[in-house]
Amino acid sequence: MSGLKIVSEEIASGVAYFELQGYLDAHNFEKLEAVFENYFSDEIYRFVIDIRRLEYVSSAGAGVFIGAVGTCQDNAGNIVLVQPSQEVKEIFELLGVYQIFPVVSSRSRAMEYLSQESSEIGAENLQP
């Protein structure tokens, strides 16, 4: 298995964008945890995470998202997942991840979700 590549940036005030590539598993999940922790220390709790190039995620990798979303929601934030690959989509369905996270089709839809979340828009309303 290949490694995990994470590209991250703050794309709006208080919103971070991650693009994940490769494999997220027990060998490298701590790398993603560290990136989340860096943003949490800067009081950023809203995330758009593009996972279209993520080829595989283990339960340990999914656990990073689940742990982080608790911190986000405790601080009026959230994590929005963008465009999972078919392989990751199947894994997330098995793990029940879609019951926890909004999943949208594009970065712009994710930003729309985060900006309108307080008005109780559901992610399903943002699907194309």
JOSUL-V128818 format. One record per residue. N is the residue number from 0. PHI is phi in degrees with one decimal (* if undefined). PSI is psi in degrees with one decimal (none if undefined). Layout:
N & PHI & PSI
N & PHI & PSI
This chain:
0 & * & 143.0
1 & -84.4 & 174.5
2 & -84.1 & -164.4
3 & -116.9 & 130.7
4 & -113.4 & 131.2
5 & -123.8 & 122.3
6 & -110.5 & 127.2
7 & -136.4 & 151.1
8 & -161.3 & 156.2
9 & -87.1 & 118.9
10 & -100.7 & -14.3
11 & -157.1 & 168.1
12 & -59.2 & 115.8
13 & 78.3 & 11.0
14 & -126.6 & 124.5
15 & -106.7 & 147.0
16 & -117.0 & 130.1
17 & -118.7 & 140.7
18 & -118.6 & 122.1
19 & -107.5 & 136.6
20 & -133.7 & 140.8
21 & 101.6 & -135.4
22 & -121.0 & 131.4
23 & -112.7 & 110.4
24 & -147.7 & -168.3
25 & -63.2 & -19.7
26 & -82.8 & -19.9
27 & -139.6 & 7.2
28 & -60.3 & -27.9
29 & -65.2 & -26.1
30 & -62.9 & -43.8
31 & -70.0 & -39.5
32 & -56.6 & -42.4
33 & -64.5 & -37.7
34 & -65.9 & -44.8
35 & -57.7 & -47.4
36 & -59.9 & -37.5
37 & -60.8 & -43.4
38 & -70.1 & -39.0
39 & -60.4 & -38.6
40 & -66.2 & -23.0
41 & -93.1 & 9.8
42 & 61.7 & 38.7
43 & -106.0 & 123.6
44 & -130.4 & 10.3
45 & -118.6 & 127.6
46 & -132.7 & 138.4
47 & -111.2 & 119.7
48 & -121.5 & 110.3
49 & -83.9 & 115.8
50 & -117.8 & 20.5
51 & -65.4 & -24.5
52 & -102.8 & 7.4
53 & -81.2 & 117.8
54 & -88.4 & -25.7
55 & -156.0 & 144.2
56 & -139.3 & 130.5
57 & -90.0 & 175.5
58 & -63.3 & -33.1
59 & -64.0 & -40.5
60 & -65.9 & -43.5
61 & -62.5 & -33.7
62 & -61.1 & -30.6
63 & -62.9 & -46.3
64 & -62.2 & -44.1
65 & -65.3 & -41.9
66 & -65.2 & -41.8
67 & -68.2 & -37.1
68 & -65.7 & -30.0
69 & -62.3 & -45.6
70 & -62.9 & -42.6
71 & -60.2 & -50.8
72 & -67.6 & -30.8
73 & -65.8 & -17.1
74 & -120.5 & 32.5
75 & 60.5 & 31.6
76 & -119.8 & -168.8
77 & -167.8 & 170.9
78 & -120.6 & 127.4
79 & -113.9 & 125.8
80 & -92.6 & 138.9
81 & -116.7 & 124.9
82 & 50.2 & 65.9
83 & -67.1 & 146.3
84 & -65.9 & 163.5
85 & -59.6 & -39.8
86 & -64.1 & -46.6
87 & -69.2 & -37.9
88 & -56.7 & -45.9
89 & -63.4 & -41.7
90 & -64.4 & -46.0
91 & -63.4 & -36.1
92 & -63.7 & -43.4
93 & -63.5 & -38.3
94 & -83.2 & -7.7
95 & 77.8 & 17.7
96 & -63.9 & -32.5
97 & -67.8 & -13.8
98 & -80.3 & -13.4
99 & -104.4 & -37.9
100 & -113.4 & 141.1
101 & -71.4 & 139.4
102 & -125.7 & 125.7
103 & -127.7 & 173.3
104 & -92.1 & -12.6
105 & -156.5 & 163.9
106 & -60.4 & -40.6
107 & -66.0 & -36.8
108 & -66.1 & -36.8
109 & -64.0 & -43.2
110 & -64.2 & -39.9
111 & -61.8 & -43.8
112 & -59.7 & -48.8
113 & -63.1 & -37.7
114 & -74.8 & -25.6
115 & -107.7 & 2.6
116 & -55.0 & -38.8
117 & -67.2 & -19.2
118 & -92.6 & 18.6
119 & 62.0 & 37.9
120 & -78.4 & 135.9
121 & -91.5 & 149.8
122 & -59.8 & -32.3
123 & -63.0 & -25.9
124 & -75.5 & -12.7
125 & -100.0 & -4.5
126 & -65.9 & 147.2
127 & -64.7 & none
